[in-house]
Amino acid sequence: MYPWIDAFRCNGCKACARACPPDIIGFHKGKAAIVLDLCQQCGECFDACPVEGAIIFKLPPGSQEGDNIPFISRY
């Protein structure tokens, strides 16, 4: 599963970027943007985001339900 940022909910606080270990979150027009090809799927961005629902996890492009995809656990 990969993080996906809802631009309508993102408040541009940059908490996700500060928490991202590989430092792959940038900003475009004041909203966070993730370079998915470099994402380690660690979930740190999700944990750091103060806005509920601004970051959600989706299947990677081209995948479908049931594929063997790593799971990110919050706990």
mmCIF file of the N, C-alpha and C atoms, coordinates in Angstrom:
data_MODEL
# 
_entry.id   MODEL 
# 
loop_
_atom_site.group_PDB 
_atom_site.id 
_atom_site.type_symbol 
_atom_site.label_atom_id 
_atom_site.label_alt_id 
_atom_site.label_comp_id 
_atom_site.label_asym_id 
_atom_site.label_entity_id 
_atom_site.label_seq_id 
_atom_site.pdbx_PDB_ins_code 
_atom_site.Cartn_x 
_atom_site.Cartn_y 
_atom_site.Cartn_z 
_atom_site.occupancy 
_atom_site.B_iso_or_equiv 
_atom_site.pdbx_formal_charge 
_atom_site.auth_seq_id 
_atom_site.auth_comp_id 
_atom_site.auth_asym_id 
_atom_site.auth_atom_id 
_atom_site.pdbx_PDB_model_num 
ATOM 1   N N  . MET A 1 1  ? 0.850  -1.173 0.000   1.00 0.00 ? 1  MET A N  1 
ATOM 2   C CA . MET A 1 1  ? 0.000  0.000  0.000   1.00 0.00 ? 1  MET A CA 1 
ATOM 3   C C  . MET A 1 1  ? 0.897  1.238  0.000   1.00 0.00 ? 1  MET A C  1 
ATOM 4   N N  . TYR A 1 2  ? 0.468  2.235  -0.716  1.00 0.00 ? 2  TYR A N  1 
ATOM 5   C CA . TYR A 1 2  ? 1.243  3.464  -0.815  1.00 0.00 ? 2  TYR A CA 1 
ATOM 6   C C  . TYR A 1 2  ? 0.448  4.639  -0.254  1.00 0.00 ? 2  TYR A C  1 
ATOM 7   N N  . PRO A 1 3  ? 1.147  5.597  0.358   1.00 0.00 ? 3  PRO A N  1 
ATOM 8   C CA . PRO A 1 3  ? 0.442  6.777  0.860   1.00 0.00 ? 3  PRO A CA 1 
ATOM 9   C C  . PRO A 1 3  ? -0.039 7.647  -0.296  1.00 0.00 ? 3  PRO A C  1 
ATOM 10  N N  . TRP A 1 4  ? -1.204 8.205  -0.129  1.00 0.00 ? 4  TRP A N  1 
ATOM 11  C CA . TRP A 1 4  ? -1.785 9.119  -1.106  1.00 0.00 ? 4  TRP A CA 1 
ATOM 12  C C  . TRP A 1 4  ? -2.261 10.340 -0.343  1.00 0.00 ? 4  TRP A C  1 
ATOM 13  N N  . ILE A 1 5  ? -1.889 11.514 -0.815  1.00 0.00 ? 5  ILE A N  1 
ATOM 14  C CA . ILE A 1 5  ? -2.234 12.754 -0.119  1.00 0.00 ? 5  ILE A CA 1 
ATOM 15  C C  . ILE A 1 5  ? -3.423 13.412 -0.796  1.00 0.00 ? 5  ILE A C  1 
ATOM 16  N N  . ASP A 1 6  ? -4.448 13.681 -0.019  1.00 0.00 ? 6  ASP A N  1 
ATOM 17  C CA . ASP A 1 6  ? -5.633 14.385 -0.499  1.00 0.00 ? 6  ASP A CA 1 
ATOM 18  C C  . ASP A 1 6  ? -5.327 15.880 -0.460  1.00 0.00 ? 6  ASP A C  1 
ATOM 19  N N  . ALA A 1 7  ? -5.136 16.474 -1.609  1.00 0.00 ? 7  ALA A N  1 
ATOM 20  C CA . ALA A 1 7  ? -4.763 17.889 -1.699  1.00 0.00 ? 7  ALA A CA 1 
ATOM 21  C C  . ALA A 1 7  ? -5.820 18.816 -1.089  1.00 0.00 ? 7  ALA A C  1 
ATOM 22  N N  . PHE A 1 8  ? -7.062 18.378 -1.059  1.00 0.00 ? 8  PHE A N  1 
ATOM 23  C CA . PHE A 1 8  ? -8.104 19.211 -0.468  1.00 0.00 ? 8  PHE A CA 1 
ATOM 24  C C  . PHE A 1 8  ? -8.020 19.230 1.051   1.00 0.00 ? 8  PHE A C  1 
ATOM 25  N N  . ARG A 1 9  ? -7.488 18.171 1.637   1.00 0.00 ? 9  ARG A N  1 
ATOM 26  C CA . ARG A 1 9  ? -7.366 18.098 3.097   1.00 0.00 ? 9  ARG A CA 1 
ATOM 27  C C  . ARG A 1 9  ? -6.005 18.564 3.601   1.00 0.00 ? 9  ARG A C  1 
ATOM 28  N N  . CYS A 1 10 ? -4.962 18.430 2.781   1.00 0.00 ? 10 CYS A N  1 
ATOM 29  C CA . CYS A 1 10 ? -3.606 18.814 3.186   1.00 0.00 ? 10 CYS A CA 1 
ATOM 30  C C  . CYS A 1 10 ? -3.577 20.302 3.525   1.00 0.00 ? 10 CYS A C  1 
ATOM 31  N N  . ASN A 1 11 ? -3.035 20.634 4.712   1.00 0.00 ? 11 ASN A N  1 
ATOM 32  C CA . ASN A 1 11 ? -2.958 22.036 5.104   1.00 0.00 ? 11 ASN A CA 1 
ATOM 33  C C  . ASN A 1 11 ? -1.573 22.628 4.875   1.00 0.00 ? 11 ASN A C  1 
ATOM 34  N N  . GLY A 1 12 ? -0.650 21.848 4.311   1.00 0.00 ? 12 GLY A N  1 
ATOM 35  C CA . GLY A 1 12 ? 0.677  22.348 3.979   1.00 0.00 ? 12 GLY A CA 1 
ATOM 36  C C  . GLY A 1 12 ? 1.597  22.557 5.169   1.00 0.00 ? 12 GLY A C  1 
ATOM 37  N N  . CYS A 1 13 ? 1.331  21.888 6.273   1.00 0.00 ? 13 CYS A N  1 
ATOM 38  C CA . CYS A 1 13 ? 2.110  22.112 7.496   1.00 0.00 ? 13 CYS A CA 1 
ATOM 39  C C  . CYS A 1 13 ? 3.521  21.512 7.441   1.00 0.00 ? 13 CYS A C  1 
ATOM 40  N N  . LYS A 1 14 ? 3.773  20.603 6.521   1.00 0.00 ? 14 LYS A N  1 
ATOM 41  C CA . LYS A 1 14 ? 5.073  19.951 6.297   1.00 0.00 ? 14 LYS A CA 1 
ATOM 42  C C  . LYS A 1 14 ? 5.471  18.942 7.368   1.00 0.00 ? 14 LYS A C  1 
ATOM 43  N N  . ALA A 1 15 ? 4.537  18.554 8.240   1.00 0.00 ? 15 ALA A N  1 
ATOM 44  C CA . ALA A 1 15 ? 4.846  17.541 9.254   1.00 0.00 ? 15 ALA A CA 1 
ATOM 45  C C  . ALA A 1 15 ? 5.210  16.222 8.591   1.00 0.00 ? 15 ALA A C  1 
ATOM 46  N N  . CYS A 1 16 ? 4.527  15.877 7.514   1.00 0.00 ? 16 CYS A N  1 
ATOM 47  C CA . CYS A 1 16 ? 4.812  14.625 6.810   1.00 0.00 ? 16 CYS A CA 1 
ATOM 48  C C  . CYS A 1 16 ? 6.221  14.632 6.215   1.00 0.00 ? 16 CYS A C  1 
ATOM 49  N N  . ALA A 1 17 ? 6.615  15.756 5.637   1.00 0.00 ? 17 ALA A N  1 
ATOM 50  C CA . ALA A 1 17 ? 7.946  15.872 5.024   1.00 0.00 ? 17 ALA A CA 1 
ATOM 51  C C  . ALA A 1 17 ? 9.046  15.766 6.077   1.00 0.00 ? 17 ALA A C  1 
ATOM 52  N N  . ARG A 1 18 ? 8.837  16.365 7.224   1.00 0.00 ? 18 ARG A N  1 
ATOM 53  C CA . ARG A 1 18 ? 9.834  16.284 8.297   1.00 0.00 ? 18 ARG A CA 1 
ATOM 54  C C  . ARG A 1 18 ? 9.969  14.863 8.833   1.00 0.00 ? 18 ARG A C  1 
ATOM 55  N N  . ALA A 1 19 ? 8.884  14.094 8.796   1.00 0.00 ? 19 ALA A N  1 
ATOM 56  C CA . ALA A 1 19 ? 8.881  12.735 9.334   1.00 0.00 ? 19 ALA A CA 1 
ATOM 57  C C  . ALA A 1 19 ? 9.367  11.685 8.327   1.00 0.00 ? 19 ALA A C  1 
ATOM 58  N N  . CYS A 1 20 ? 9.428  12.017 7.069   1.00 0.00 ? 20 CYS A N  1 
ATOM 59  C CA . CYS A 1 20 ? 9.756  11.057 6.012   1.00 0.00 ? 20 CYS A CA 1 
ATOM 60  C C  . CYS A 1 20 ? 11.243 10.691 6.024   1.00 0.00 ? 20 CYS A C  1 
ATOM 61  N N  . PRO A 1 21 ? 11.582 9.418  6.383   1.00 0.00 ? 21 PRO A N  1 
ATOM 62  C CA . PRO A 1 21 ? 12.992 9.015  6.450   1.00 0.00 ? 21 PRO A CA 1 
ATOM 63  C C  . PRO A 1 21 ? 13.767 9.176  5.136   1.00 0.00 ? 21 PRO A C  1 
ATOM 64  N N  . PRO A 1 22 ? 13.192 8.793  3.972   1.00 0.00 ? 22 PRO A N  1 
ATOM 65  C CA . PRO A 1 22 ? 13.967 8.973  2.741   1.00 0.00 ? 22 PRO A CA 1 
ATOM 66  C C  . PRO A 1 22 ? 13.873 10.399 2.173   1.00 0.00 ? 22 PRO A C  1 
ATOM 67  N N  . ASP A 1 23 ? 13.129 11.297 2.856   1.00 0.00 ? 23 ASP A N  1 
ATOM 68  C CA . ASP A 1 23 ? 13.019 12.700 2.441   1.00 0.00 ? 23 ASP A CA 1 
ATOM 69  C C  . ASP A 1 23 ? 12.529 12.837 0.993   1.00 0.00 ? 23 ASP A C  1 
ATOM 70  N N  . ILE A 1 24 ? 11.394 12.206 0.706   1.00 0.00 ? 24 ILE A N  1 
ATOM 71  C CA . ILE A 1 24 ? 10.876 12.206 -0.666  1.00 0.00 ? 24 ILE A CA 1 
ATOM 72  C C  . ILE A 1 24 ? 9.543  12.947 -0.802  1.00 0.00 ? 24 ILE A C  1 
ATOM 73  N N  . ILE A 1 25 ? 9.174  13.685 0.229   1.00 0.00 ? 25 ILE A N  1 
ATOM 74  C CA . ILE A 1 25 ? 7.931  14.449 0.156   1.00 0.00 ? 25 ILE A CA 1 
ATOM 75  C C  . ILE A 1 25 ? 8.289  15.904 -0.125  1.00 0.00 ? 25 ILE A C  1 
ATOM 76  N N  . GLY A 1 26 ? 7.764  16.395 -1.227  1.00 0.00 ? 26 GLY A N  1 
ATOM 77  C CA . GLY A 1 26 ? 7.962  17.787 -1.606  1.00 0.00 ? 26 GLY A CA 1 
ATOM 78  C C  . GLY A 1 26 ? 6.631  18.508 -1.576  1.00 0.00 ? 26 GLY A C  1 
ATOM 79  N N  . PHE A 1 27 ? 6.636  19.745 -2.025  1.00 0.00 ? 27 PHE A N  1 
ATOM 80  C CA . PHE A 1 27 ? 5.411  20.535 -2.012  1.00 0.00 ? 27 PHE A CA 1 
ATOM 81  C C  . PHE A 1 27 ? 5.212  21.220 -3.349  1.00 0.00 ? 27 PHE A C  1 
ATOM 82  N N  . HIS A 1 28 ? 3.971  21.197 -3.796  1.00 0.00 ? 28 HIS A N  1 
ATOM 83  C CA . HIS A 1 28 ? 3.572  21.837 -5.048  1.00 0.00 ? 28 HIS A CA 1 
ATOM 84  C C  . HIS A 1 28 ? 2.328  22.662 -4.761  1.00 0.00 ? 28 HIS A C  1 
ATOM 85  N N  . LYS A 1 29 ? 2.429  23.940 -4.986  1.00 0.00 ? 29 LYS A N  1 
ATOM 86  C CA . LYS A 1 29 ? 1.325  24.868 -4.707  1.00 0.00 ? 29 LYS A CA 1 
ATOM 87  C C  . LYS A 1 29 ? 0.855  24.753 -3.261  1.00 0.00 ? 29 LYS A C  1 
ATOM 88  N N  . GLY A 1 30 ? 1.820  24.569 -2.344  1.00 0.00 ? 30 GLY A N  1 
ATOM 89  C CA . GLY A 1 30 ? 1.515  24.533 -0.921  1.00 0.00 ? 30 GLY A CA 1 
ATOM 90  C C  . GLY A 1 30 ? 0.960  23.222 -0.400  1.00 0.00 ? 30 GLY A C  1 
ATOM 91  N N  . LYS A 1 31 ? 0.910  22.206 -1.250  1.00 0.00 ? 31 LYS A N  1 
ATOM 92  C CA . LYS A 1 31 ? 0.365  20.903 -0.855  1.00 0.00 ? 31 LYS A CA 1 
ATOM 93  C C  . LYS A 1 31 ? 1.454  19.840 -0.993  1.00 0.00 ? 31 LYS A C  1 
ATOM 94  N N  . ALA A 1 32 ? 1.427  18.846 -0.104  1.00 0.00 ? 32 ALA A N  1 
ATOM 95  C CA . ALA A 1 32 ? 2.420  17.781 -0.115  1.00 0.00 ? 32 ALA A CA 1 
ATOM 96  C C  . ALA A 1 32 ? 2.270  16.893 -1.347  1.00 0.00 ? 32 ALA A C  1 
ATOM 97  N N  . ALA A 1 33 ? 3.406  16.403 -1.834  1.00 0.00 ? 33 ALA A N  1 
ATOM 98  C CA . ALA A 1 33 ? 3.444  15.474 -2.961  1.00 0.00 ? 33 ALA A CA 1 
ATOM 99  C C  . ALA A 1 33 ? 4.535  14.445 -2.687  1.00 0.00 ? 33 ALA A C  1 
ATOM 100 N N  . ILE A 1 34 ? 4.222  13.167 -2.883  1.00 0.00 ? 34 ILE A N  1 
ATOM 101 C CA . ILE A 1 34 ? 5.142  12.073 -2.590  1.00 0.00 ? 34 ILE A CA 1 
ATOM 102 C C  . ILE A 1 34 ? 5.669  11.472 -3.891  1.00 0.00 ? 34 ILE A C  1 
ATOM 103 N N  . VAL A 1 35 ? 6.980  11.190 -3.931  1.00 0.00 ? 35 VAL A N  1 
ATOM 104 C CA . VAL A 1 35 ? 7.585  10.480 -5.055  1.00 0.00 ? 35 VAL A CA 1 
ATOM 105 C C  . VAL A 1 35 ? 7.393  8.984  -4.774  1.00 0.00 ? 35 VAL A C  1 
ATOM 106 N N  . LEU A 1 36 ? 6.339  8.410  -5.326  1.00 0.00 ? 36 LEU A N  1 
ATOM 107 C CA . LEU A 1 36 ? 5.955  7.036  -4.997  1.00 0.00 ? 36 LEU A CA 1 
ATOM 108 C C  . LEU A 1 36 ? 7.027  6.007  -5.337  1.00 0.00 ? 36 LEU A C  1 
ATOM 109 N N  . ASP A 1 37 ? 7.785  6.225  -6.404  1.00 0.00 ? 37 ASP A N  1 
ATOM 110 C CA . ASP A 1 37 ? 8.820  5.267  -6.788  1.00 0.00 ? 37 ASP A CA 1 
ATOM 111 C C  . ASP A 1 37 ? 9.891  5.108  -5.713  1.00 0.00 ? 37 ASP A C  1 
ATOM 112 N N  . LEU A 1 38 ? 10.074 6.119  -4.877  1.00 0.00 ? 38 LEU A N  1 
ATOM 113 C CA . LEU A 1 38 ? 11.103 6.085  -3.837  1.00 0.00 ? 38 LEU A CA 1 
ATOM 114 C C  . LEU A 1 38 ? 10.542 5.832  -2.444  1.00 0.00 ? 38 LEU A C  1 
ATOM 115 N N  . CYS A 1 39 ? 9.227  5.713  -2.339  1.00 0.00 ? 39 CYS A N  1 
ATOM 116 C CA . CYS A 1 39 ? 8.574  5.531  -1.043  1.00 0.00 ? 39 CYS A CA 1 
ATOM 117 C C  . CYS A 1 39 ? 8.935  4.172  -0.433  1.00 0.00 ? 39 CYS A C  1 
ATOM 118 N N  . GLN A 1 40 ? 9.288  4.181  0.853   1.00 0.00 ? 40 GLN A N  1 
ATOM 119 C CA . GLN A 1 40 ? 9.637  2.954  1.572   1.00 0.00 ? 40 GLN A CA 1 
ATOM 120 C C  . GLN A 1 40 ? 8.416  2.345  2.272   1.00 0.00 ? 40 GLN A C  1 
ATOM 121 N N  . GLN A 1 41 ? 7.271  2.972  2.157   1.00 0.00 ? 41 GLN A N  1 
ATOM 122 C CA . GLN A 1 41 ? 6.016  2.490  2.741   1.00 0.00 ? 41 GLN A CA 1 
ATOM 123 C C  . GLN A 1 41 ? 6.121  2.302  4.256   1.00 0.00 ? 41 GLN A C  1 
ATOM 124 N N  . CYS A 1 42 ? 6.818  3.217  4.911   1.00 0.00 ? 42 CYS A N  1 
ATOM 125 C CA . CYS A 1 42 ? 7.028  3.085  6.358   1.00 0.00 ? 42 CYS A CA 1 
ATOM 126 C C  . CYS A 1 42 ? 5.862  3.619  7.184   1.00 0.00 ? 42 CYS A C  1 
ATOM 127 N N  . GLY A 1 43 ? 5.067  4.533  6.619   1.00 0.00 ? 43 GLY A N  1 
ATOM 128 C CA . GLY A 1 43 ? 3.923  5.078  7.328   1.00 0.00 ? 43 GLY A CA 1 
ATOM 129 C C  . GLY A 1 43 ? 4.228  6.248  8.242   1.00 0.00 ? 43 GLY A C  1 
ATOM 130 N N  . GLU A 1 44 ? 5.482  6.708  8.279   1.00 0.00 ? 44 GLU A N  1 
ATOM 131 C CA . GLU A 1 44 ? 5.844  7.837  9.142   1.00 0.00 ? 44 GLU A CA 1 
ATOM 132 C C  . GLU A 1 44 ? 5.079  9.104  8.760   1.00 0.00 ? 44 GLU A C  1 
ATOM 133 N N  . CYS A 1 45 ? 4.850  9.317  7.479   1.00 0.00 ? 45 CYS A N  1 
ATOM 134 C CA . CYS A 1 45 ? 4.106  10.502 7.025   1.00 0.00 ? 45 CYS A CA 1 
ATOM 135 C C  . CYS A 1 45 ? 2.683  10.473 7.579   1.00 0.00 ? 45 CYS A C  1 
ATOM 136 N N  . PHE A 1 46 ? 2.074  9.298  7.519   1.00 0.00 ? 46 PHE A N  1 
ATOM 137 C CA . PHE A 1 46 ? 0.721  9.109  8.018   1.00 0.00 ? 46 PHE A CA 1 
ATOM 138 C C  . PHE A 1 46 ? 0.634  9.409  9.516   1.00 0.00 ? 46 PHE A C  1 
ATOM 139 N N  . ASP A 1 47 ? 1.595  8.864  10.270  1.00 0.00 ? 47 ASP A N  1 
ATOM 140 C CA . ASP A 1 47 ? 1.614  9.079  11.719  1.00 0.00 ? 47 ASP A CA 1 
ATOM 141 C C  . ASP A 1 47 ? 1.825  10.542 12.084  1.00 0.00 ? 47 ASP A C  1 
ATOM 142 N N  . ALA A 1 48 ? 2.623  11.253 11.290  1.00 0.00 ? 48 ALA A N  1 
ATOM 143 C CA . ALA A 1 48 ? 2.960  12.641 11.601  1.00 0.00 ? 48 ALA A CA 1 
ATOM 144 C C  . ALA A 1 48 ? 1.878  13.639 11.197  1.00 0.00 ? 48 ALA A C  1 
ATOM 145 N N  . CYS A 1 49 ? 1.058  13.278 10.250  1.00 0.00 ? 49 CYS A N  1 
ATOM 146 C CA . CYS A 1 49 ? 0.050  14.217 9.724   1.00 0.00 ? 49 CYS A CA 1 
ATOM 147 C C  . CYS A 1 49 ? -1.019 14.526 10.777  1.00 0.00 ? 49 CYS A C  1 
ATOM 148 N N  . PRO A 1 50 ? -1.225 15.821 11.079  1.00 0.00 ? 50 PRO A N  1 
ATOM 149 C CA . PRO A 1 50 ? -2.230 16.183 12.072  1.00 0.00 ? 50 PRO A CA 1 
ATOM 150 C C  . PRO A 1 50 ? -3.660 16.253 11.522  1.00 0.00 ? 50 PRO A C  1 
ATOM 151 N N  . VAL A 1 51 ? -3.811 16.122 10.218  1.00 0.00 ? 51 VAL A N  1 
ATOM 152 C CA . VAL A 1 51 ? -5.125 16.269 9.595   1.00 0.00 ? 51 VAL A CA 1 
ATOM 153 C C  . VAL A 1 51 ? -5.707 14.895 9.272   1.00 0.00 ? 51 VAL A C  1 
ATOM 154 N N  . GLU A 1 52 ? -6.795 14.549 9.924   1.00 0.00 ? 52 GLU A N  1 
ATOM 155 C CA . GLU A 1 52 ? -7.430 13.256 9.691   1.00 0.00 ? 52 GLU A CA 1 
ATOM 156 C C  . GLU A 1 52 ? -7.891 13.136 8.242   1.00 0.00 ? 52 GLU A C  1 
ATOM 157 N N  . GLY A 1 53 ? -7.484 12.053 7.602   1.00 0.00 ? 53 GLY A N  1 
ATOM 158 C CA . GLY A 1 53 ? -7.896 11.786 6.232   1.00 0.00 ? 53 GLY A CA 1 
ATOM 159 C C  . GLY A 1 53 ? -7.065 12.466 5.168   1.00 0.00 ? 53 GLY A C  1 
ATOM 160 N N  . ALA A 1 54 ? -6.049 13.245 5.549   1.00 0.00 ? 54 ALA A N  1 
ATOM 161 C CA . ALA A 1 54 ? -5.226 13.912 4.538   1.00 0.00 ? 54 ALA A CA 1 
ATOM 162 C C  . ALA A 1 54 ? -4.305 12.917 3.838   1.00 0.00 ? 54 ALA A C  1 
ATOM 163 N N  . ILE A 1 55 ? -3.864 11.882 4.568   1.00 0.00 ? 55 ILE A N  1 
ATOM 164 C CA . ILE A 1 55 ? -3.038 10.833 3.974   1.00 0.00 ? 55 ILE A CA 1 
ATOM 165 C C  . ILE A 1 55 ? -3.758 9.505  4.174   1.00 0.00 ? 55 ILE A C  1 
ATOM 166 N N  . ILE A 1 56 ? -3.996 8.836  3.073   1.00 0.00 ? 56 ILE A N  1 
ATOM 167 C CA . ILE A 1 56 ? -4.602 7.509  3.131   1.00 0.00 ? 56 ILE A CA 1 
ATOM 168 C C  . ILE A 1 56 ? -3.703 6.559  2.346   1.00 0.00 ? 56 ILE A C  1 
ATOM 169 N N  . PHE A 1 57 ? -3.953 5.274  2.458   1.00 0.00 ? 57 PHE A N  1 
ATOM 170 C CA . PHE A 1 57 ? -3.153 4.300  1.732   1.00 0.00 ? 57 PHE A CA 1 
ATOM 171 C C  . PHE A 1 57 ? -3.983 3.654  0.646   1.00 0.00 ? 57 PHE A C  1 
ATOM 172 N N  . LYS A 1 58 ? -3.376 3.539  -0.524  1.00 0.00 ? 58 LYS A N  1 
ATOM 173 C CA . LYS A 1 58 ? -4.028 2.939  -1.681  1.00 0.00 ? 58 LYS A CA 1 
ATOM 174 C C  . LYS A 1 58 ? -3.119 1.877  -2.276  1.00 0.00 ? 58 LYS A C  1 
ATOM 175 N N  . LEU A 1 59 ? -3.697 1.022  -3.102  1.00 0.00 ? 59 LEU A N  1 
ATOM 176 C CA . LEU A 1 59 ? -2.904 0.060  -3.847  1.00 0.00 ? 59 LEU A CA 1 
ATOM 177 C C  . LEU A 1 59 ? -2.046 0.802  -4.855  1.00 0.00 ? 59 LEU A C  1 
ATOM 178 N N  . PRO A 1 60 ? -0.848 0.288  -5.148  1.00 0.00 ? 60 PRO A N  1 
ATOM 179 C CA . PRO A 1 60 ? -0.018 0.929  -6.157  1.00 0.00 ? 60 PRO A CA 1 
ATOM 180 C C  . PRO A 1 60 ? -0.707 0.915  -7.518  1.00 0.00 ? 60 PRO A C  1 
ATOM 181 N N  . PRO A 1 61 ? -0.374 1.884  -8.381  1.00 0.00 ? 61 PRO A N  1 
ATOM 182 C CA . PRO A 1 61 ? -0.960 1.894  -9.722  1.00 0.00 ? 61 PRO A CA 1 
ATOM 183 C C  . PRO A 1 61 ? -0.719 0.565  -10.436 1.00 0.00 ? 61 PRO A C  1 
ATOM 184 N N  . GLY A 1 62 ? -1.728 0.034  -11.075 1.00 0.00 ? 62 GLY A N  1 
ATOM 185 C CA . GLY A 1 62 ? -1.622 -1.224 -11.798 1.00 0.00 ? 62 GLY A CA 1 
ATOM 186 C C  . GLY A 1 62 ? -1.868 -2.456 -10.949 1.00 0.00 ? 62 GLY A C  1 
ATOM 187 N N  . SER A 1 63 ? -2.080 -2.283 -9.654  1.00 0.00 ? 63 SER A N  1 
ATOM 188 C CA . SER A 1 63 ? -2.334 -3.414 -8.756  1.00 0.00 ? 63 SER A CA 1 
ATOM 189 C C  . SER A 1 63 ? -3.828 -3.593 -8.575  1.00 0.00 ? 63 SER A C  1 
ATOM 190 N N  . GLN A 1 64 ? -4.181 -4.741 -8.054  1.00 0.00 ? 64 GLN A N  1 
ATOM 191 C CA . GLN A 1 64 ? -5.581 -4.995 -7.752  1.00 0.00 ? 64 GLN A CA 1 
ATOM 192 C C  . GLN A 1 64 ? -5.686 -5.723 -6.425  1.00 0.00 ? 64 GLN A C  1 
ATOM 193 N N  . GLU A 1 65 ? -6.839 -5.674 -5.844  1.00 0.00 ? 65 GLU A N  1 
ATOM 194 C CA . GLU A 1 65 ? -7.103 -6.344 -4.573  1.00 0.00 ? 65 GLU A CA 1 
ATOM 195 C C  . GLU A 1 65 ? -6.697 -7.816 -4.676  1.00 0.00 ? 65 GLU A C  1 
ATOM 196 N N  . GLY A 1 66 ? -5.966 -8.297 -3.680  1.00 0.00 ? 66 GLY A N  1 
ATOM 197 C CA . GLY A 1 66 ? -5.539 -9.689 -3.665  1.00 0.00 ? 66 GLY A CA 1 
ATOM 198 C C  . GLY A 1 66 ? -4.098 -9.884 -4.089  1.00 0.00 ? 66 GLY A C  1 
ATOM 199 N N  . ASP A 1 67 ? -3.473 -8.868 -4.706  1.00 0.00 ? 67 ASP A N  1 
ATOM 200 C CA . ASP A 1 67 ? -2.062 -8.974 -5.051  1.00 0.00 ? 67 ASP A CA 1 
ATOM 201 C C  . ASP A 1 67 ? -1.243 -9.040 -3.765  1.00 0.00 ? 67 ASP A C  1 
ATOM 202 N N  . ASN A 1 68 ? -0.067 -9.614 -3.822  1.00 0.00 ? 68 ASN A N  1 
ATOM 203 C CA . ASN A 1 68 ? 0.822  -9.714 -2.661  1.00 0.00 ? 68 ASN A CA 1 
ATOM 204 C C  . ASN A 1 68 ? 1.541  -8.374 -2.490  1.00 0.00 ? 68 ASN A C  1 
ATOM 205 N N  . ILE A 1 69 ? 0.973  -7.508 -1.648  1.00 0.00 ? 69 ILE A N  1 
ATOM 206 C CA . ILE A 1 69 ? 1.497  -6.168 -1.442  1.00 0.00 ? 69 ILE A CA 1 
ATOM 207 C C  . ILE A 1 69 ? 1.840  -6.002 0.032   1.00 0.00 ? 69 ILE A C  1 
ATOM 208 N N  . PRO A 1 70 ? 3.016  -5.430 0.342   1.00 0.00 ? 70 PRO A N  1 
ATOM 209 C CA . PRO A 1 70 ? 3.385  -5.236 1.750   1.00 0.00 ? 70 PRO A CA 1 
ATOM 210 C C  . PRO A 1 70 ? 2.351  -4.395 2.486   1.00 0.00 ? 70 PRO A C  1 
ATOM 211 N N  . PHE A 1 71 ? 2.144  -4.711 3.749   1.00 0.00 ? 71 PHE A N  1 
ATOM 212 C CA . PHE A 1 71 ? 1.174  -3.994 4.573   1.00 0.00 ? 71 PHE A CA 1 
ATOM 213 C C  . PHE A 1 71 ? 1.899  -3.072 5.538   1.00 0.00 ? 71 PHE A C  1 
ATOM 214 N N  . ILE A 1 72 ? 1.416  -1.874 5.675   1.00 0.00 ? 72 ILE A N  1 
ATOM 215 C CA . ILE A 1 72 ? 1.987  -0.922 6.620   1.00 0.00 ? 72 ILE A CA 1 
ATOM 216 C C  . ILE A 1 72 ? 1.144  -0.963 7.884   1.00 0.00 ? 72 ILE A C  1 
ATOM 217 N N  . SER A 1 73 ? 1.773  -1.235 8.986   1.00 0.00 ? 73 SER A N  1 
ATOM 218 C CA . SER A 1 73 ? 1.070  -1.263 10.257  1.00 0.00 ? 73 SER A CA 1 
ATOM 219 C C  . SER A 1 73 ? 1.387  -0.009 11.038  1.00 0.00 ? 73 SER A C  1 
ATOM 220 N N  . ARG A 1 74 ? 0.393  0.584  11.595  1.00 0.00 ? 74 ARG A N  1 
ATOM 221 C CA . ARG A 1 74 ? 0.576  1.781  12.400  1.00 0.00 ? 74 ARG A CA 1 
ATOM 222 C C  . ARG A 1 74 ? 1.102  1.440  13.777  1.00 0.00 ? 74 ARG A C  1 
ATOM 223 N N  . TYR A 1 75 ? 1.014  0.204  14.176  1.00 0.00 ? 75 TYR A N  1 
ATOM 224 C CA . TYR A 1 75 ? 1.369  -0.159 15.539  1.00 0.00 ? 75 TYR A CA 1 
ATOM 225 C C  . TYR A 1 75 ? 2.532  -1.100 15.583  1.00 0.00 ? 75 TYR A C  1 
# 
